[in-house]
């Protein structure tokens, strides 16, 4: 299914974290926290300013990002769990 976010919203796929600690302990799924790192899948066209002009988005599809722990709304598209969030919820781009 094709999906395009509107305005200043971004579609994000979470990046899974390691299943072991640095000491070699295996972390069970029930104890894992959801990662706050992801990859941008799709972006909207951008919000409009007071004059009706589009404000360009700072992120683009393929960018690796960090976002707040409680950011976004979880959705399922084609059996895959994704997040929709506003661009302002993104903390930064990982280079």
N, C-alpha and C positions, 0 to 999 in steps of 0.2 A: 504494500500500500504506500503510495506517495503521500508525504506529509510535509507541508511548509508552514512554519510558525508565522504568526502575524506580528506586525509592528516590531517592537524591540525584544521579542522573545527568542529563545535559543533552545534547540532540541539537543540533549546531551545523553551520551552512553557512559555509564559508570565504568571506570577501570578497576578491575578486581585487584585486591591487595594480596600479598603473600600469605600462604597458609602456615608458614613457620615463623617463629620469632628468631632473632639473631642468635639466640642460644640453642636453637634447634628444636624447640618445643612446637608441636603441631597445635594450631588453634582450631577448635571445633567451630562449625558454622554458627552454632547458637551463641558463641562468645564473640564473634567478629562484629566490628562496627562497620556500618556502610561507609565505603570510601568517599572522601570529599574531593576526589580527583576524577576527571572524565575527559571524554573526547567529544568535541562539537560535531554533531551529525548534520544539522541544518540551522540556518539563521533566517530571521525575518528581514524585511526590507529596511527596518529602522523606524524609530518614532518620528513624529513630525513636531517641528518647533511652532512657535506662536504665529509665524508667517506662513505655515503650511509646507515649508521645505523639509525634506528628509534629513535626519541626522544619521550620518554613516555609522555602521556598526564597527566596533573595535575588534570583534572576533569573526572568524570565518570557519567554514566546515573544515575539519581536520585538525584544528587547534587543540592542544592538550591544555586543560584548565584546572584551576582549583576553585571550589565554591564552598559556601557555608554548609555546615552539617545539616541544617534543616531547610535548605534552599530547594525551591522547585516543587512541582507536582508530579508524582509518579503516574505514568501511563504505560499501557501495554500495546505495542503495535506489532502485528505479525508474530506474536508470541515472544517478543523481546521487551524487557522492561527498560524504559527510558524515562528521562526527566524533561519537563518543560519548565524553564525559568526565565526571568527577566535578565537582560544583560547586566543590570546593576547588581544582581546576586552573585555575579562572577567576581572572585577576588583577584585573579590574575591569570596570565598565560604562562605556561611552562615552556621555556625555550629548549 
